[in-house]
Each structure stands twice: as structure tokens, then as C-alpha cells.
């Protein structure tokens, strides 16, 4: 993995990425975060982050009235995002241990393992994931920090 040295890297959870595509609580700050990608920040996530987001799109289309054509467009937008993707296989052992220690799903634990491995702050909207990450000494970067000062 090679990141530009002039950019601040963050591990970004799917709970944030999806809010760039579908309006939710943190969509405003998430939009502000993504506007800084490539200028001052880089965002890193495990490869399955796309799968998690695609599952949300499916769920929105299958159960909540999102038109299938819109879901397809949002998936195309997701795949075009300028994210640094990391293979999850090297993170699974640590992710499993984190999950077992903190009663946290493996996919949430792998984001923490990724942040731990590279020493990057984690941006998440998942309270349980944030709590486990903090317990392990992972720096949490609130997505609201990316909103411009008023």
C-alpha cells in the first residue's frame, strides 16, 4: 500500500462511506470529508467495505423503496470513490481476537485491526465499534471534525 505522504490517512468504516451515498445522520460531515480526499486526506478501508455498502444498497432497494436503477447507479458511484483498499486476509487473525475480546462482529473488528496495524485514526458512526477501538488505544476521528468552521 502506498499513500501520498502529503495526505493524512484515516481508516473509514462502511457506516460512514454509505452516508456519502444515502442521506443519513452524518451525510453532511461525510460529504465534507469526501471533498477533502486527495487534497488533504486519504481514506483506507478493507476490501469487504464495498460489500457492506452494496448490501445496504440492496436492502434499501429490496425493503425501503429505493428504485433498483438508483441502487445500480449508487453502486457505480461507490466503486468509483477514491479509496485505498486493503486485503482483509492479513487482518483476520487480529480481527477475530478483537471480536472475541470485545463481543464485536468480525467485520467491525477488522476495521479496528486495520487502524491498529497502520496507526491510522478510525472514522466510524458505529458506537460499539468506536468503544472497542478506544479500549485498544485507537484514535477516533469524529466525522463532524471535517465540517468547515462557521
C-alpha positions in Angstrom: 0.0 0.0 0.0 1.4 3.4 -1.0 -0.2 6.6 0.2 0.8 10.1 -0.6 2.9 11.5 2.2 1.2 14.8 2.0 -2.2 13.3 2.8 -3.5 12.4 6.3 -4.7 8.8 6.2 -7.8 7.6 8.0 -9.5 4.2 8.2 -13.1 4.8 7.2 -15.9 2.4 8.2 -18.7 1.4 5.9 -21.1 3.2 8.3 -19.5 6.4 7.1 -19.0 5.5 3.4 -22.6 4.6 2.9 -23.7 8.0 4.2 -21.9 9.6 1.3 -24.3 7.7 -1.0 -27.6 7.6 1.0 -28.7 10.5 3.2 -28.5 9.8 6.9 -27.4 11.4 10.2 -23.8 12.1 9.2 -24.2 12.8 5.5 -23.3 16.5 5.8 -20.0 15.8 7.5 -19.3 12.8 5.3 -19.7 15.0 2.2 -17.2 17.4 3.7 -14.8 14.5 4.5 -15.0 13.2 0.9 -14.5 16.7 -0.5 -11.1 16.6 1.1 -10.0 13.2 -0.3 -6.9 13.7 -2.5 -6.4 17.2 -1.2 -5.6 16.7 2.5 -6.8 13.3 3.4 -6.8 9.7 2.1 -9.3 7.1 3.2 -8.4 3.4 3.7 -10.8 0.5 4.1 -10.7 -3.3 3.9 -11.9 -4.7 0.6 -15.1 -6.0 2.1 -16.2 -2.4 2.9 -17.6 -2.3 -0.6 -19.6 -5.5 0.1 -21.0 -4.0 3.2 -22.1 -0.8 1.4 -23.5 -2.8 -1.5 -25.6 -4.8 1.0 -27.1 -1.6 2.3 -28.0 -0.6 -1.2 -29.6 -3.9 -1.8 -31.5 -3.6 1.5 -32.7 -0.1 0.6 -33.9 -1.4 -2.8 -35.4 -4.6 -1.5 -37.2 -3.3 1.5 -37.3 0.5 1.6 -38.3 1.6 -1.9 -35.0 2.7 -3.4 -35.5 2.1 -7.1 -33.3 -0.7 -8.5 -31.9 1.7 -11.2 -30.9 4.2 -8.5 -29.3 1.4 -6.4 -27.2 0.4 -9.5 -26.1 4.0 -10.0 -25.1 4.3 -6.4 -23.1 1.1 -6.7 -21.3 2.6 -9.7 -20.6 5.7 -7.6 -19.4 3.6 -4.7 -16.9 1.7 -6.9 -15.6 5.0 -8.3 -14.8 6.5 -4.9 -11.1 7.3 -4.4 -10.5 4.9 -1.6 -7.4 2.9 -0.8 -8.5 -0.7 -0.5 -6.6 -3.2 1.7 -6.9 -7.0 1.5 -8.6 -8.3 4.7 -6.9 -11.7 4.8 -3.9 -10.4 6.7 -6.1 -8.7 9.3 -8.4 -11.6 10.0 -6.5 -13.2 12.9 -6.2 -9.9 14.8 -9.8 -9.1 13.8 -11.1 -12.3 15.3 -9.2 -11.7 18.5 -10.6 -8.2 18.8 -14.1 -9.5 18.1 -13.8 -12.2 20.7 -12.3 -9.8 23.3 -15.0 -7.1 22.7 -18.0 -9.1 21.6 -17.9 -7.3 18.2 -18.7 -8.7 14.8 -15.6 -9.7 12.8 -16.2 -7.2 10.0 -16.3 -4.3 12.5 -13.2 -5.8 14.3 -11.2 -5.9 11.0 -11.6 -2.1 10.6 -10.1 -1.8 14.1 -7.3 -4.2 13.2 -6.5 -2.2 10.1 -6.3 1.1 12.1 -4.1 -0.6 14.6 -1.8 -2.2 12.1 -1.0 1.1 10.3 -1.6 3.5 13.2 -4.3 5.4 11.4 -7.2 7.1 13.2 -10.6 5.4 12.6 -13.7 7.3 11.4 -16.9 5.4 12.2 -20.6 6.0 13.1 -20.8 2.7 14.9 -20.8 3.3 18.7 -19.9 -0.3 19.6 -17.0 -0.3 17.2 -15.8 3.0 18.5 -15.9 1.8 22.1 -13.8 -1.3 21.3 -11.4 0.8 19.2 -10.9 3.3 22.0 -10.4 0.4 24.5 -7.5 -0.7 22.3 -6.0 2.8 22.1 -7.1 3.5 18.5 -7.6 7.2 17.8 -11.1 8.0 16.8 -11.6 10.9 14.4 -15.2 12.2 14.6 -16.5 12.8 11.1 -18.0 16.0 12.3 -14.4 17.4 12.5 -14.5 17.7 8.8 -17.2 20.3 8.7 -15.9 23.7 7.8 -15.8 26.2 10.7 -18.8 28.5 10.7 
